[in-house]
Each structure stands twice: as structure tokens, then as C-alpha cells.
Amino acid sequence: MSIHTPDIKRVTTHIIQEMKARGEKISCLTAYDFSMAGIVDAAGVELILVGDSASNVMAGHETTLPITIDQMIYHATSVVRAVKRALVVVDLPFGSYQGNSREALNSAIRIMKESGAHAVKLEGGLEIKDSITRILSAGVPVMGHLGLTPQSIYKFGTYTVRAKQEAEAQKLIEDAKMLEDVGCFSVVLEKIPSSLTKQVSETVTIPTIGIGAGPHADGQILVLHDLLGINKAFKPRFLRRYADLNGVMTDAISNYIKDVKGKSFPNHQESY
């Protein structure tokens, strides 16, 4: 049932932070195109992420690394056109912000100006502090991302759970505090132990958004195509499928083919 009504105000970073303060969980999903974004927004999620996961989901790449800033702007623009209520956050793609804070600012400004999005997301902690600080100095809201950071997959060598060891866990906590201190409005925690998510969520005042990080985050996010069962090959432990659209779509297309070949489509009522 949709909760999207005309009198509901647009979700802002301030509202997201207020939700944490009163203990209300934050629902987040990805979207990459106009049609799906409109459905997600009307259903009532608070935050839509135009993720660089479009590289996998929409383009079929093995990793998120190949997607470009022009492609991210294309997806973000399509999403923003459909959204009336949710806060739209866009990933800065790999290579558009690491190691050069001026380039990071230019990338963030391009996304905000050309797509009309409301915030950007960057992966990493202390090593990208300068980039985050410079983007924030221009008035662009920033969401952080710690734990498993897919843009660093070749450094990690695996998509396994991160921060299981004490040293890495401590660094993650320190990075989360740093993100809060410099002014990020929230942080994604990906594929880390549930107990560490709880500790981080209780330590920082900004909302934590979990994916594969247990129930203690202030909100949860999933990739839309995974949740809907469109992508059947991806089966991580943390994923709950809420539909089997792969099966529904396959059946519909098969029935269409059968009707065309059987000469029952189009019929008289479907013709001019």
C-alpha cells in the first residue's frame, strides 16, 4: 500500500537525522531509471540511492569500477525526474574523487547541477577525508560508506565480511566518528558484524544505513533488483527476496511469444 500522498513533504537530510533521534527506522532502496524510481518513491521509502551498482545491475559488469560519472548522471537524472518525495543520493563513481579533493568537488558539483539530486555518497574513511571536507564546504550533503567498499574490491580480493578483526573494527569506528565530525549526514555500513554495527550506531549521532550489517543499523538498504527477484544469481545471506519478478516476467514473455505464434495476438479488439 502506498503512503505517498500530496501532503507528505519531501524527505531531507534533516528528516533522516530526526528519524534516528526518535528511533524510527529508515527505509532505503536503489533505483536507476524513471519507471522503477517512480514506483519506489510512491511506495514510501525515505531514501533512494542511485548506486554505482548500476554498473552490475544495468550494464552487466562484474564490478562497480567501469561506470563513469556521465553514466551516473544519466541514471540519476532519470531517477530524479520520477521522485516526488524521497531523498535522492548518488554514488560518486570510482576515480572521480579518490586522491584529488578538487576533482572530488568538481564531480559532486556536476552530479548535483546536472541531475538535480540531493546528496552524494563516497566510499572510504580517513583516506578520503580531504575530498569529503571539500565537497561539504560547497554545501553538498555527503553520505559516507564504510565496511565492504565495492570500489576497493581488488584491494580486498573478496566480497567477504569486513572488520571481523579488532584492528579493522577499531579503524571503522574511528572512520565513522570522523565522518560525523566533518559533517556527513549519514553513513552506509556494508557487510560488517552485527555487533559492530550496533556499536557504531550507538557511538555516532548520524544515522547508519546497513546492508548485510544486521538489525542494529538505523536504516536498511537493498538493491531493488535483488529484493524483487529480478536478479536470481545473486544470493547473499543478507538478502531477503520479496518477489519473484524473474519468474513473473519470464512467464509473461513466454505467453506473449505463444500468442504471437498462435496468431491469437493481436485479436479483433486489439486492432484498429
Number of C-alpha atoms within 10 A of each C-alpha: 6 11 11 16 11 9 6 11 12 13 17 17 20 9 14 23 19 14 16 19 13 8 9 13 18 21 17 25 21 27 28 26 20 17 14 18 28 19 15 22 25 19 13 18 21 22 25 26 28 30 25 29 25 22 20 16 20 13 12 11 14 11 18 22 19 17 20 17 20 14 15 23 23 16 22 29 21 22 27 25 16 18 22 18 22 24 23 27 24 28 25 25 26 19 17 19 23 20 14 13 19 15 17 24 22 15 20 30 17 15 26 21 11 13 20 17 22 20 22 25 25 27 25 22 21 15 12 17 18 18 22 32 19 18 24 17 13 11 10 19 21 27 27 24 25 23 25 24 19 20 20 17 14 11 9 13 8 12 13 10 14 21 20 12 8 9 9 13 19 14 15 24 21 16 21 28 18 16 27 19 12 15 16 23 20 25 26 27 31 22 22 23 18 16 13 21 27 17 13 25 23 15 13 18 16 26 28 30 26 28 23 20 24 19 14 20 26 27 23 22 22 20 20 22 21 23 20 17 20 19 16 15 8 11 12 9 7 12 14 13 17 10 14 15 18 14 13 13 12 11 12 11 12 12 12 14 13 13 14 12 10 9 10 11 15 10 9 8 7 7 7 4
